[in-house]
Amino acid sequence: MLKIKYIGETDFLVLTHNIIYDVISIEKEWYRIIDDSGEDYLYPPELFEIVES
């Protein structure tokens, strides 16, 4: 499973800086993850650093 670290600024209940998220799927080169709201959404890869593939 691909693990990615959010490198952007913390956005309350969305994404937290330096937190590692599991990628559920990759769709049209964007990462689908479960964010801090508990829902799954697509995010662009430039917001993340791959920590484990």
ModelCIF file with pLDDT and N, C-alpha, C, O atoms, coordinates in Angstrom:
data_MODEL
#
_entry.id   MODEL 
#
_entity.id                         1 
_entity.type                       polymer 
_entity.pdbx_number_of_molecules   1 
#
_entity_poly.entity_id                      1 
_entity_poly.type                           'polypeptide(L)' 
_entity_poly.nstd_linkage                   no 
_entity_poly.nstd_monomer                   no 
_entity_poly.pdbx_seq_one_letter_code       MLKIKYIGETDFLVLTHNIIYDVISIEKEWYRIIDDSGEDYLYPPELFEIVES 
_entity_poly.pdbx_seq_one_letter_code_can   MLKIKYIGETDFLVLTHNIIYDVISIEKEWYRIIDDSGEDYLYPPELFEIVES 
_entity_poly.pdbx_strand_id                 A 
#
loop_
_entity_poly_seq.entity_id 
_entity_poly_seq.num 
_entity_poly_seq.mon_id 
_entity_poly_seq.hetero 
1 1  MET n 
1 2  LEU n 
1 3  LYS n 
1 4  ILE n 
1 5  LYS n 
1 6  TYR n 
1 7  ILE n 
1 8  GLY n 
1 9  GLU n 
1 10 THR n 
1 11 ASP n 
1 12 PHE n 
1 13 LEU n 
1 14 VAL n 
1 15 LEU n 
1 16 THR n 
1 17 HIS n 
1 18 ASN n 
1 19 ILE n 
1 20 ILE n 
1 21 TYR n 
1 22 ASP n 
1 23 VAL n 
1 24 ILE n 
1 25 SER n 
1 26 ILE n 
1 27 GLU n 
1 28 LYS n 
1 29 GLU n 
1 30 TRP n 
1 31 TYR n 
1 32 ARG n 
1 33 ILE n 
1 34 ILE n 
1 35 ASP n 
1 36 ASP n 
1 37 SER n 
1 38 GLY n 
1 39 GLU n 
1 40 ASP n 
1 41 TYR n 
1 42 LEU n 
1 43 TYR n 
1 44 PRO n 
1 45 PRO n 
1 46 GLU n 
1 47 LEU n 
1 48 PHE n 
1 49 GLU n 
1 50 ILE n 
1 51 VAL n 
1 52 GLU n 
1 53 SER n 
#
_struct_asym.id          A 
_struct_asym.entity_id   1 
#
loop_
_ma_qa_metric.id 
_ma_qa_metric.mode 
_ma_qa_metric.name 
_ma_qa_metric.software_group_id 
_ma_qa_metric.type 
1 global pLDDT . pLDDT 
2 local  pLDDT . pLDDT 
#
_ma_qa_metric_global.metric_id      1 
_ma_qa_metric_global.metric_value   96.26 
_ma_qa_metric_global.model_id       1 
_ma_qa_metric_global.ordinal_id     1 
#
loop_
_ma_qa_metric_local.label_asym_id 
_ma_qa_metric_local.label_comp_id 
_ma_qa_metric_local.label_seq_id 
_ma_qa_metric_local.metric_id 
_ma_qa_metric_local.metric_value 
_ma_qa_metric_local.model_id 
_ma_qa_metric_local.ordinal_id 
A MET 1  2 86.00 1 1  
A LEU 2  2 97.00 1 2  
A LYS 3  2 98.00 1 3  
A ILE 4  2 98.00 1 4  
A LYS 5  2 98.00 1 5  
A TYR 6  2 98.00 1 6  
A ILE 7  2 98.00 1 7  
A GLY 8  2 95.00 1 8  
A GLU 9  2 95.00 1 9  
A THR 10 2 94.00 1 10 
A ASP 11 2 90.00 1 11 
A PHE 12 2 89.00 1 12 
A LEU 13 2 91.00 1 13 
A VAL 14 2 96.00 1 14 
A LEU 15 2 97.00 1 15 
A THR 16 2 97.00 1 16 
A HIS 17 2 97.00 1 17 
A ASN 18 2 97.00 1 18 
A ILE 19 2 97.00 1 19 
A ILE 20 2 98.00 1 20 
A TYR 21 2 98.00 1 21 
A ASP 22 2 98.00 1 22 
A VAL 23 2 98.00 1 23 
A ILE 24 2 97.00 1 24 
A SER 25 2 98.00 1 25 
A ILE 26 2 97.00 1 26 
A GLU 27 2 98.00 1 27 
A LYS 28 2 96.00 1 28 
A GLU 29 2 97.00 1 29 
A TRP 30 2 98.00 1 30 
A TYR 31 2 98.00 1 31 
A ARG 32 2 98.00 1 32 
A ILE 33 2 98.00 1 33 
A ILE 34 2 97.00 1 34 
A ASP 35 2 97.00 1 35 
A ASP 36 2 97.00 1 36 
A SER 37 2 95.00 1 37 
A GLY 38 2 96.00 1 38 
A GLU 39 2 97.00 1 39 
A ASP 40 2 97.00 1 40 
A TYR 41 2 97.00 1 41 
A LEU 42 2 98.00 1 42 
A TYR 43 2 98.00 1 43 
A PRO 44 2 98.00 1 44 
A PRO 45 2 98.00 1 45 
A GLU 46 2 97.00 1 46 
A LEU 47 2 97.00 1 47 
A PHE 48 2 98.00 1 48 
A GLU 49 2 98.00 1 49 
A ILE 50 2 97.00 1 50 
A VAL 51 2 97.00 1 51 
A GLU 52 2 92.00 1 52 
A SER 53 2 86.00 1 53 
#
loop_
_atom_site.group_PDB 
_atom_site.id 
_atom_site.type_symbol 
_atom_site.label_atom_id 
_atom_site.label_alt_id 
_atom_site.label_comp_id 
_atom_site.label_asym_id 
_atom_site.label_entity_id 
_atom_site.label_seq_id 
_atom_site.pdbx_PDB_ins_code 
_atom_site.Cartn_x 
_atom_site.Cartn_y 
_atom_site.Cartn_z 
_atom_site.occupancy 
_atom_site.B_iso_or_equiv 
_atom_site.pdbx_formal_charge 
_atom_site.auth_seq_id 
_atom_site.auth_comp_id 
_atom_site.auth_asym_id 
_atom_site.auth_atom_id 
_atom_site.pdbx_PDB_model_num 
ATOM 1   N N  . MET A 1 1  ? 0.849   -1.179 0.000   1.00 86.00 ? 1  MET A N  1 
ATOM 2   C CA . MET A 1 1  ? 0.000   0.000  0.000   1.00 86.00 ? 1  MET A CA 1 
ATOM 3   C C  . MET A 1 1  ? 0.896   1.243  0.000   1.00 86.00 ? 1  MET A C  1 
ATOM 4   O O  . MET A 1 1  ? 1.901   1.301  0.708   1.00 86.00 ? 1  MET A O  1 
ATOM 5   N N  . LEU A 1 2  ? 0.518   2.212  -0.792  1.00 97.00 ? 2  LEU A N  1 
ATOM 6   C CA . LEU A 1 2  ? 1.258   3.466  -0.891  1.00 97.00 ? 2  LEU A CA 1 
ATOM 7   C C  . LEU A 1 2  ? 0.941   4.344  0.307   1.00 97.00 ? 2  LEU A C  1 
ATOM 8   O O  . LEU A 1 2  ? -0.224  4.550  0.650   1.00 97.00 ? 2  LEU A O  1 
ATOM 9   N N  . LYS A 1 3  ? 1.987   4.859  0.940   1.00 98.00 ? 3  LYS A N  1 
ATOM 10  C CA . LYS A 1 3  ? 1.827   5.780  2.068   1.00 98.00 ? 3  LYS A CA 1 
ATOM 11  C C  . LYS A 1 3  ? 2.422   7.118  1.661   1.00 98.00 ? 3  LYS A C  1 
ATOM 12  O O  . LYS A 1 3  ? 3.521   7.183  1.109   1.00 98.00 ? 3  LYS A O  1 
ATOM 13  N N  . ILE A 1 4  ? 1.675   8.191  1.942   1.00 98.00 ? 4  ILE A N  1 
ATOM 14  C CA . ILE A 1 4  ? 2.112   9.524  1.556   1.00 98.00 ? 4  ILE A CA 1 
ATOM 15  C C  . ILE A 1 4  ? 2.027   10.469 2.752   1.00 98.00 ? 4  ILE A C  1 
ATOM 16  O O  . ILE A 1 4  ? 1.174   10.313 3.627   1.00 98.00 ? 4  ILE A O  1 
ATOM 17  N N  . LYS A 1 5  ? 2.933   11.456 2.772   1.00 98.00 ? 5  LYS A N  1 
ATOM 18  C CA . LYS A 1 5  ? 2.951   12.451 3.853   1.00 98.00 ? 5  LYS A CA 1 
ATOM 19  C C  . LYS A 1 5  ? 2.510   13.788 3.280   1.00 98.00 ? 5  LYS A C  1 
ATOM 20  O O  . LYS A 1 5  ? 3.017   14.229 2.248   1.00 98.00 ? 5  LYS A O  1 
ATOM 21  N N  . TYR A 1 6  ? 1.564   14.430 3.954   1.00 98.00 ? 6  TYR A N  1 
ATOM 22  C CA . TYR A 1 6  ? 1.072   15.726 3.519   1.00 98.00 ? 6  TYR A CA 1 
ATOM 23  C C  . TYR A 1 6  ? 2.115   16.788 3.833   1.00 98.00 ? 6  TYR A C  1 
ATOM 24  O O  . TYR A 1 6  ? 2.545   16.918 4.979   1.00 98.00 ? 6  TYR A O  1 
ATOM 25  N N  . ILE A 1 7  ? 2.528   17.552 2.815   1.00 98.00 ? 7  ILE A N  1 
ATOM 26  C CA . ILE A 1 7  ? 3.578   18.550 3.002   1.00 98.00 ? 7  ILE A CA 1 
ATOM 27  C C  . ILE A 1 7  ? 3.045   19.982 2.954   1.00 98.00 ? 7  ILE A C  1 
ATOM 28  O O  . ILE A 1 7  ? 3.811   20.939 3.061   1.00 98.00 ? 7  ILE A O  1 
ATOM 29  N N  . GLY A 1 8  ? 1.736   20.120 2.792   1.00 95.00 ? 8  GLY A N  1 
ATOM 30  C CA . GLY A 1 8  ? 1.137   21.450 2.777   1.00 95.00 ? 8  GLY A CA 1 
ATOM 31  C C  . GLY A 1 8  ? 0.833   21.935 4.183   1.00 95.00 ? 8  GLY A C  1 
ATOM 32  O O  . GLY A 1 8  ? 1.181   21.286 5.169   1.00 95.00 ? 8  GLY A O  1 
ATOM 33  N N  . GLU A 1 9  ? 0.183   23.080 4.259   1.00 95.00 ? 9  GLU A N  1 
ATOM 34  C CA . GLU A 1 9  ? -0.207  23.658 5.549   1.00 95.00 ? 9  GLU A CA 1 
ATOM 35  C C  . GLU A 1 9  ? -1.428  22.923 6.096   1.00 95.00 ? 9  GLU A C  1 
ATOM 36  O O  . GLU A 1 9  ? -2.283  22.481 5.328   1.00 95.00 ? 9  GLU A O  1 
ATOM 37  N N  . THR A 1 10 ? -1.512  22.792 7.404   1.00 94.00 ? 10 THR A N  1 
ATOM 38  C CA . THR A 1 10 ? -2.650  22.133 8.039   1.00 94.00 ? 10 THR A CA 1 
ATOM 39  C C  . THR A 1 10 ? -3.939  22.878 7.714   1.00 94.00 ? 10 THR A C  1 
ATOM 40  O O  . THR A 1 10 ? -4.014  24.102 7.819   1.00 94.00 ? 10 THR A O  1 
ATOM 41  N N  . ASP A 1 11 ? -4.947  22.113 7.318   1.00 90.00 ? 11 ASP A N  1 
ATOM 42  C CA . ASP A 1 11 ? -6.281  22.646 7.048   1.00 90.00 ? 11 ASP A CA 1 
ATOM 43  C C  . ASP A 1 11 ? -7.229  21.874 7.953   1.00 90.00 ? 11 ASP A C  1 
ATOM 44  O O  . ASP A 1 11 ? -7.514  20.704 7.695   1.00 90.00 ? 11 ASP A O  1 
ATOM 45  N N  . PHE A 1 12 ? -7.719  22.508 9.006   1.00 89.00 ? 12 PHE A N  1 
ATOM 46  C CA . PHE A 1 12 ? -8.517  21.859 10.045  1.00 89.00 ? 12 PHE A CA 1 
ATOM 47  C C  . PHE A 1 12 ? -9.595  20.954 9.459   1.00 89.00 ? 12 PHE A C  1 
ATOM 48  O O  . PHE A 1 12 ? -10.372 21.375 8.603   1.00 89.00 ? 12 PHE A O  1 
ATOM 49  N N  . LEU A 1 13 ? -9.634  19.713 9.925   1.00 91.00 ? 13 LEU A N  1 
ATOM 50  C CA . LEU A 1 13 ? -10.574 18.667 9.504   1.00 91.00 ? 13 LEU A CA 1 
ATOM 51  C C  . LEU A 1 13 ? -10.443 18.273 8.036   1.00 91.00 ? 13 LEU A C  1 
ATOM 52  O O  . LEU A 1 13 ? -11.348 17.650 7.481   1.00 91.00 ? 13 LEU A O  1 
ATOM 53  N N  . VAL A 1 14 ? -9.334  18.627 7.409   1.00 96.00 ? 14 VAL A N  1 
ATOM 54  C CA . VAL A 1 14 ? -9.113  18.188 6.028   1.00 96.00 ? 14 VAL A CA 1 
ATOM 55  C C  . VAL A 1 14 ? -7.799  17.407 5.961   1.00 96.00 ? 14 VAL A C  1 
ATOM 56  O O  . VAL A 1 14 ? -7.810  16.185 5.812   1.00 96.00 ? 14 VAL A O  1 
ATOM 57  N N  . LEU A 1 15 ? -6.678  18.104 6.070   1.00 97.00 ? 15 LEU A N  1 
ATOM 58  C CA . LEU A 1 15 ? -5.363  17.470 6.043   1.00 97.00 ? 15 LEU A CA 1 
ATOM 59  C C  . LEU A 1 15 ? -4.451  18.140 7.058   1.00 97.00 ? 15 LEU A C  1 
ATOM 60  O O  . LEU A 1 15 ? -4.535  19.346 7.287   1.00 97.00 ? 15 LEU A O  1 
ATOM 61  N N  . THR A 1 16 ? -3.572  17.335 7.668   1.00 97.00 ? 16 THR A N  1 
ATOM 62  C CA . THR A 1 16 ? -2.659  17.837 8.685   1.00 97.00 ? 16 THR A CA 1 
ATOM 63  C C  . THR A 1 16 ? -1.224  17.710 8.200   1.00 97.00 ? 16 THR A C  1 
ATOM 64  O O  . THR A 1 16 ? -0.810  16.648 7.734   1.00 97.00 ? 16 THR A O  1 
ATOM 65  N N  . HIS A 1 17 ? -0.465  18.801 8.313   1.00 97.00 ? 17 HIS A N  1 
ATOM 66  C CA . HIS A 1 17 ? 0.939   18.837 7.900   1.00 97.00 ? 17 HIS A CA 1 
ATOM 67  C C  . HIS A 1 17 ? 1.734   17.709 8.567   1.00 97.00 ? 17 HIS A C  1 
ATOM 68  O O  . HIS A 1 17 ? 1.617   17.480 9.771   1.00 97.00 ? 17 HIS A O  1 
ATOM 69  N N  . ASN A 1 18 ? 2.534   17.017 7.775   1.00 97.00 ? 18 ASN A N  1 
ATOM 70  C CA . ASN A 1 18 ? 3.424   15.924 8.199   1.00 97.00 ? 18 ASN A CA 1 
ATOM 71  C C  . ASN A 1 18 ? 2.714   14.652 8.647   1.00 97.00 ? 18 ASN A C  1 
ATOM 72  O O  . ASN A 1 18 ? 3.364   13.756 9.187   1.00 97.00 ? 18 ASN A O  1 
ATOM 73  N N  . ILE A 1 19 ? 1.419   14.543 8.444   1.00 97.00 ? 19 ILE A N  1 
ATOM 74  C CA . ILE A 1 19 ? 0.709   13.304 8.777   1.00 97.00 ? 19 ILE A CA 1 
ATOM 75  C C  . ILE A 1 19 ? 0.786   12.365 7.576   1.00 97.00 ? 19 ILE A C  1 
ATOM 76  O O  . ILE A 1 19 ? 0.705   12.801 6.428   1.00 97.00 ? 19 ILE A O  1 
ATOM 77  N N  . ILE A 1 20 ? 0.942   11.078 7.856   1.00 98.00 ? 20 ILE A N  1 
ATOM 78  C CA . ILE A 1 20 ? 1.026   10.068 6.803   1.00 98.00 ? 20 ILE A CA 1 
ATOM 79  C C  . ILE A 1 20 ? -0.362  9.475  6.576   1.00 98.00 ? 20 ILE A C  1 
ATOM 80  O O  . ILE A 1 20 ? -1.053  9.080  7.515   1.00 98.00 ? 20 ILE A O  1 
ATOM 81  N N  . TYR A 1 21 ? -0.744  9.426  5.311   1.00 98.00 ? 21 TYR A N  1 
ATOM 82  C CA . TYR A 1 21 ? -2.048  8.894  4.902   1.00 98.00 ? 21 TYR A CA 1 
ATOM 83  C C  . TYR A 1 21 ? -1.830  7.700  3.981   1.00 98.00 ? 21 TYR A C  1 
ATOM 84  O O  . TYR A 1 21 ? -0.837  7.638  3.256   1.00 98.00 ? 21 TYR A O  1 
ATOM 85  N N  . ASP A 1 22 ? -2.767  6.751  4.016   1.00 98.00 ? 22 ASP A N  1 
ATOM 86  C CA . ASP A 1 22 ? -2.745  5.604  3.115   1.00 98.00 ? 22 ASP A CA 1 
ATOM 87  C C  . ASP A 1 22 ? -3.523  5.961  1.854   1.00 98.00 ? 22 ASP A C  1 
ATOM 88  O O  . ASP A 1 22 ? -4.617  6.521  1.926   1.00 98.00 ? 22 ASP A O  1 
ATOM 89  N N  . VAL A 1 23 ? -2.955  5.634  0.706   1.00 98.00 ? 23 VAL A N  1 
ATOM 90  C CA . VAL A 1 23 ? -3.639  5.869  -0.563  1.00 98.00 ? 23 VAL A CA 1 
ATOM 91  C C  . VAL A 1 23 ? -4.563  4.689  -0.839  1.00 98.00 ? 23 VAL A C  1 
ATOM 92  O O  . VAL A 1 23 ? -4.123  3.541  -0.897  1.00 98.00 ? 23 VAL A O  1 
ATOM 93  N N  . ILE A 1 24 ? -5.848  4.988  -1.008  1.00 97.00 ? 24 ILE A N  1 
ATOM 94  C CA . ILE A 1 24 ? -6.841  3.952  -1.316  1.00 97.00 ? 24 ILE A CA 1 
ATOM 95  C C  . ILE A 1 24 ? -6.749  3.568  -2.785  1.00 97.00 ? 24 ILE A C  1 
ATOM 96  O O  . ILE A 1 24 ? -6.801  2.390  -3.137  1.00 97.00 ? 24 ILE A O  1 
ATOM 97  N N  . SER A 1 25 ? -6.609  4.592  -3.646  1.00 98.00 ? 25 SER A N  1 
ATOM 98  C CA . SER A 1 25 ? -6.476  4.359  -5.084  1.00 98.00 ? 25 SER A CA 1 
ATOM 99  C C  . SER A 1 25 ? -5.852  5.589  -5.724  1.00 98.00 ? 25 SER A C  1 
ATOM 100 O O  . SER A 1 25 ? -5.774  6.657  -5.116  1.00 98.00 ? 25 SER A O  1 
ATOM 101 N N  . ILE A 1 26 ? -5.412  5.415  -6.959  1.00 97.00 ? 26 ILE A N  1 
ATOM 102 C CA . ILE A 1 26 ? -4.910  6.532  -7.755  1.00 97.00 ? 26 ILE A CA 1 
ATOM 103 C C  . ILE A 1 26 ? -5.823  6.648  -8.966  1.00 97.00 ? 26 ILE A C  1 
ATOM 104 O O  . ILE A 1 26 ? -5.982  5.698  -9.733  1.00 97.00 ? 26 ILE A O  1 
ATOM 105 N N  . GLU A 1 27 ? -6.421  7.822  -9.126  1.00 98.00 ? 27 GLU A N  1 
ATOM 106 C CA . GLU A 1 27 ? -7.371  8.047  -10.199 1.00 98.00 ? 27 GLU A CA 1 
ATOM 107 C C  . GLU A 1 27 ? -6.954  9.283  -10.983 1.00 98.00 ? 27 GLU A C  1 
ATOM 108 O O  . GLU A 1 27 ? -6.890  10.386 -10.440 1.00 98.00 ? 27 GLU A O  1 
ATOM 109 N N  . LYS A 1 28 ? -6.668  9.083  -12.276 1.00 96.00 ? 28 LYS A N  1 
ATOM 110 C CA . LYS A 1 28 ? -6.201  10.175 -13.138 1.00 96.00 ? 28 LYS A CA 1 
ATOM 111 C C  . LYS A 1 28 ? -5.023  10.905 -12.496 1.00 96.00 ? 28 LYS A C  1 
ATOM 112 O O  . LYS A 1 28 ? -4.928  12.132 -12.540 1.00 96.00 ? 28 LYS A O  1 
ATOM 113 N N  . GLU A 1 29 ? -4.121  10.109 -11.892 1.00 97.00 ? 29 GLU A N  1 
ATOM 114 C CA . GLU A 1 29 ? -2.869  10.561 -11.259 1.00 97.00 ? 29 GLU A CA 1 
ATOM 115 C C  . GLU A 1 29 ? -3.071  11.312 -9.943  1.00 97.00 ? 29 GLU A C  1 
ATOM 116 O O  . GLU A 1 29 ? -2.101  11.835 -9.394  1.00 97.00 ? 29 GLU A O  1 
ATOM 117 N N  . TRP A 1 30 ? -4.280  11.381 -9.426  1.00 98.00 ? 30 TRP A N  1 
ATOM 118 C CA . TRP A 1 30 ? -4.541  11.992 -8.119  1.00 98.00 ? 30 TRP A CA 1 
ATOM 119 C C  . TRP A 1 30 ? -4.719  10.876 -7.096  1.00 98.00 ? 30 TRP A C  1 
ATOM 120 O O  . TRP A 1 30 ? -5.132  9.769  -7.440  1.00 98.00 ? 30 TRP A O  1 
ATOM 121 N N  . TYR A 1 31 ? -4.401  11.176 -5.824  1.00 98.00 ? 31 TYR A N  1 
ATOM 122 C CA . TYR A 1 31 ? -4.494  10.201 -4.741  1.00 98.00 ? 31 TYR A CA 1 
ATOM 123 C C  . TYR A 1 31 ? -5.862  10.275 -4.057  1.00 98.00 ? 31 TYR A C  1 
ATOM 124 O O  . TYR A 1 31 ? -6.322  11.352 -3.676  1.00 98.00 ? 31 TYR A O  1 
ATOM 125 N N  . ARG A 1 32 ? -6.500  9.116  -3.912  1.00 98.00 ? 32 ARG A N  1 
ATOM 126 C CA . ARG A 1 32 ? -7.726  9.039  -3.122  1.00 98.00 ? 32 ARG A CA 1 
ATOM 127 C C  . ARG A 1 32 ? -7.318  8.560  -1.729  1.00 98.00 ? 32 ARG A C  1 
ATOM 128 O O  . ARG A 1 32 ? -6.787  7.462  -1.565  1.00 98.00 ? 32 ARG A O  1 
ATOM 129 N N  . ILE A 1 33 ? -7.578  9.406  -0.729  1.00 98.00 ? 33 ILE A N  1 
ATOM 130 C CA . ILE A 1 33 ? -7.240  9.080  0.648   1.00 98.00 ? 33 ILE A CA 1 
ATOM 131 C C  . ILE A 1 33 ? -8.429  9.383  1.553   1.00 98.00 ? 33 ILE A C  1 
ATOM 132 O O  . ILE A 1 33 ? -9.349  10.110 1.177   1.00 98.00 ? 33 ILE A O  1 
ATOM 133 N N  . ILE A 1 34 ? -8.389  8.814  2.741   1.00 97.00 ? 34 ILE A N  1 
ATOM 134 C CA . ILE A 1 34 ? -9.365  9.194  3.770   1.00 97.00 ? 34 ILE A CA 1 
ATOM 135 C C  . ILE A 1 34 ? -8.705  10.315 4.557   1.00 97.00 ? 34 ILE A C  1 
ATOM 136 O O  . ILE A 1 34 ? -7.696  10.109 5.231   1.00 97.00 ? 34 ILE A O  1 
ATOM 137 N N  . ASP A 1 35 ? -9.288  11.502 4.462   1.00 97.00 ? 35 ASP A N  1 
ATOM 138 C CA . ASP A 1 35 ? -8.692  12.661 5.117   1.00 97.00 ? 35 ASP A CA 1 
ATOM 139 C C  . ASP A 1 35 ? -9.160  12.770 6.566   1.00 97.00 ? 35 ASP A C  1 
ATOM 140 O O  . ASP A 1 35 ? -9.800  11.854 7.082   1.00 97.00 ? 35 ASP A O  1 
ATOM 141 N N  . ASP A 1 36 ? -8.844  13.880 7.219   1.00 97.00 ? 36 ASP A N  1 
ATOM 142 C CA . ASP A 1 36 ? -9.146  14.053 8.645   1.00 97.00 ? 36 ASP A CA 1 
ATOM 143 C C  . ASP A 1 36 ? -10.643 14.143 8.938   1.00 97.00 ? 36 ASP A C  1 
ATOM 144 O O  . ASP A 1 36 ? -11.057 14.007 10.090  1.00 97.00 ? 36 ASP A O  1 
ATOM 145 N N  . SER A 1 37 ? -11.455 14.371 7.907   1.00 95.00 ? 37 SER A N  1 
ATOM 146 C CA . SER A 1 37 ? -12.905 14.411 8.105   1.00 95.00 ? 37 SER A CA 1 
ATOM 147 C C  . SER A 1 37 ? -13.499 13.011 8.170   1.00 95.00 ? 37 SER A C  1 
ATOM 148 O O  . SER A 1 37 ? -14.662 12.841 8.537   1.00 95.00 ? 37 SER A O  1 
ATOM 149 N N  . GLY A 1 38 ? -12.687 11.995 7.807   1.00 96.00 ? 38 GLY A N  1 
ATOM 150 C CA . GLY A 1 38 ? -13.157 10.614 7.802   1.00 96.00 ? 38 GLY A CA 1 
ATOM 151 C C  . GLY A 1 38 ? -13.775 10.198 6.480   1.00 96.00 ? 38 GLY A C  1 
ATOM 152 O O  . GLY A 1 38 ? -14.246 9.069  6.342   1.00 96.00 ? 38 GLY A O  1 
ATOM 153 N N  . GLU A 1 39 ? -13.777 11.095 5.510   1.00 97.00 ? 39 GLU A N  1 
ATOM 154 C CA . GLU A 1 39 ? -14.316 10.814 4.180   1.00 97.00 ? 39 GLU A CA 1 
ATOM 155 C C  . GLU A 1 39 ? -13.176 10.624 3.200   1.00 97.00 ? 39 GLU A C  1 
ATOM 156 O O  . GLU A 1 39 ? -12.065 11.101 3.432   1.00 97.00 ? 39 GLU A O  1 
ATOM 157 N N  . ASP A 1 40 ? -13.448 9.918  2.088   1.00 97.00 ? 40 ASP A N  1 
ATOM 158 C CA . ASP A 1 40 ? -12.410 9.755  1.076   1.00 97.00 ? 40 ASP A CA 1 
ATOM 159 C C  . ASP A 1 40 ? -12.587 10.787 -0.035  1.00 97.00 ? 40 ASP A C  1 
ATOM 160 O O  . ASP A 1 40 ? -13.691 11.014 -0.531  1.00 97.00 ? 40 ASP A O  1 
ATOM 161 N N  . TYR A 1 41 ? -11.464 11.406 -0.409  1.00 97.00 ? 41 TYR A N  1 
ATOM 162 C CA . TYR A 1 41 ? -11.452 12.438 -1.443  1.00 97.00 ? 41 TYR A CA 1 
ATOM 163 C C  . TYR A 1 41 ? -10.192 12.286 -2.287  1.00 97.00 ? 41 TYR A C  1 
ATOM 164 O O  . TYR A 1 41 ? -9.229  11.633 -1.884  1.00 97.00 ? 41 TYR A O  1 
ATOM 165 N N  . LEU A 1 42 ? -10.221 12.902 -3.464  1.00 98.00 ? 42 LEU A N  1 
ATOM 166 C CA . LEU A 1 42 ? -9.051  12.933 -4.335  1.00 98.00 ? 42 LEU A CA 1 
ATOM 167 C C  . LEU A 1 42 ? -8.238  14.195 -4.076  1.00 98.00 ? 42 LEU A C  1 
ATOM 168 O O  . LEU A 1 42 ? -8.787  15.282 -3.900  1.00 98.00 ? 42 LEU A O  1 
ATOM 169 N N  . TYR A 1 43 ? -6.907  14.027 -4.054  1.00 98.00 ? 43 TYR A N  1 
ATOM 170 C CA . TYR A 1 43 ? -5.998  15.151 -3.857  1.00 98.00 ? 43 TYR A CA 1 
ATOM 171 C C  . TYR A 1 43 ? -4.866  15.062 -4.871  1.00 98.00 ? 43 TYR A C  1 
ATOM 172 O O  . TYR A 1 43 ? -4.454  13.964 -5.245  1.00 98.00 ? 43 TYR A O  1 
ATOM 173 N N  . PRO A 1 44 ? -4.356  16.212 -5.321  1.00 98.00 ? 44 PRO A N  1 
ATOM 174 C CA . PRO A 1 44 ? -3.256  16.202 -6.292  1.00 98.00 ? 44 PRO A CA 1 
ATOM 175 C C  . PRO A 1 44 ? -1.950  15.743 -5.637  1.00 98.00 ? 44 PRO A C  1 
ATOM 176 O O  . PRO A 1 44 ? -1.699  16.051 -4.471  1.00 98.00 ? 44 PRO A O  1 
ATOM 177 N N  . PRO A 1 45 ? -1.130  15.019 -6.371  1.00 98.00 ? 45 PRO A N  1 
ATOM 178 C CA . PRO A 1 45 ? 0.100   14.453 -5.803  1.00 98.00 ? 45 PRO A CA 1 
ATOM 179 C C  . PRO A 1 45 ? 1.131   15.484 -5.355  1.00 98.00 ? 45 PRO A C  1 
ATOM 180 O O  . PRO A 1 45 ? 1.977   15.170 -4.517  1.00 98.00 ? 45 PRO A O  1 
ATOM 181 N N  . GLU A 1 46 ? 1.087   16.700 -5.886  1.00 97.00 ? 46 GLU A N  1 
ATOM 182 C CA . GLU A 1 46 ? 2.095   17.690 -5.502  1.00 97.00 ? 46 GLU A CA 1 
ATOM 183 C C  . GLU A 1 46 ? 1.950   18.160 -4.048  1.00 97.00 ? 46 GLU A C  1 
ATOM 184 O O  . GLU A 1 46 ? 2.827   18.852 -3.532  1.00 97.00 ? 46 GLU A O  1 
ATOM 185 N N  . LEU A 1 47 ? 0.849   17.788 -3.389  1.00 97.00 ? 47 LEU A N  1 
ATOM 186 C CA . LEU A 1 47 ? 0.653   18.135 -1.979  1.00 97.00 ? 47 LEU A CA 1 
ATOM 187 C C  . LEU A 1 47 ? 1.294   17.128 -1.028  1.00 97.00 ? 47 LEU A C  1 
ATOM 188 O O  . LEU A 1 47 ? 1.253   17.306 0.190   1.00 97.00 ? 47 LEU A O  1 
ATOM 189 N N  . PHE A 1 48 ? 1.887   16.065 -1.586  1.00 98.00 ? 48 PHE A N  1 
ATOM 190 C CA . PHE A 1 48 ? 2.367   14.950 -0.769  1.00 98.00 ? 48 PHE A CA 1 
ATOM 191 C C  . PHE A 1 48 ? 3.777   14.521 -1.156  1.00 98.00 ? 48 PHE A C  1 
ATOM 192 O O  . PHE A 1 48 ? 4.280   14.820 -2.239  1.00 98.00 ? 48 PHE A O  1 
ATOM 193 N N  . GLU A 1 49 ? 4.386   13.806 -0.218  1.00 98.00 ? 49 GLU A N  1 
ATOM 194 C CA . GLU A 1 49 ? 5.690   13.160 -0.438  1.00 98.00 ? 49 GLU A CA 1 
ATOM 195 C C  . GLU A 1 49 ? 5.457   11.669 -0.184  1.00 98.00 ? 49 GLU A C  1 
ATOM 196 O O  . GLU A 1 49 ? 4.854   11.295 0.821   1.00 98.00 ? 49 GLU A O  1 
ATOM 197 N N  . ILE A 1 50 ? 5.928   10.834 -1.081  1.00 97.00 ? 50 ILE A N  1 
ATOM 198 C CA . ILE A 1 50 ? 5.776   9.381  -0.909  1.00 97.00 ? 50 ILE A CA 1 
ATOM 199 C C  . ILE A 1 50 ? 6.761   8.927  0.168   1.00 97.00 ? 50 ILE A C  1 
ATOM 200 O O  . ILE A 1 50 ? 7.954   9.223  0.098   1.00 97.00 ? 50 ILE A O  1 
ATOM 201 N N  . VAL A 1 51 ? 6.246   8.206  1.164   1.00 97.00 ? 51 VAL A N  1 
ATOM 202 C CA . VAL A 1 51 ? 7.120   7.709  2.227   1.00 97.00 ? 51 VAL A CA 1 
ATOM 203 C C  . VAL A 1 51 ? 7.286   6.196  2.180   1.00 97.00 ? 51 VAL A C  1 
ATOM 204 O O  . VAL A 1 51 ? 8.242   5.657  2.737   1.00 97.00 ? 51 VAL A O  1 
ATOM 205 N N  . GLU A 1 52 ? 6.350   5.503  1.511   1.00 92.00 ? 52 GLU A N  1 
ATOM 206 C CA . GLU A 1 52 ? 6.462   4.044  1.374   1.00 92.00 ? 52 GLU A CA 1 
ATOM 207 C C  . GLU A 1 52 ? 5.609   3.614  0.205   1.00 92.00 ? 52 GLU A C  1 
ATOM 208 O O  . GLU A 1 52 ? 4.440   3.985  0.100   1.00 92.00 ? 52 GLU A O  1 
ATOM 209 N N  . SER A 1 53 ? 6.209   2.820  -0.683  1.00 86.00 ? 53 SER A N  1 
ATOM 210 C CA . SER A 1 53 ? 5.447   2.345  -1.833  1.00 86.00 ? 53 SER A CA 1 
ATOM 211 C C  . SER A 1 53 ? 5.312   0.835  -1.820  1.00 86.00 ? 53 SER A C  1 
ATOM 212 O O  . SER A 1 53 ? 4.697   0.262  -2.719  1.00 86.00 ? 53 SER A O  1 
#
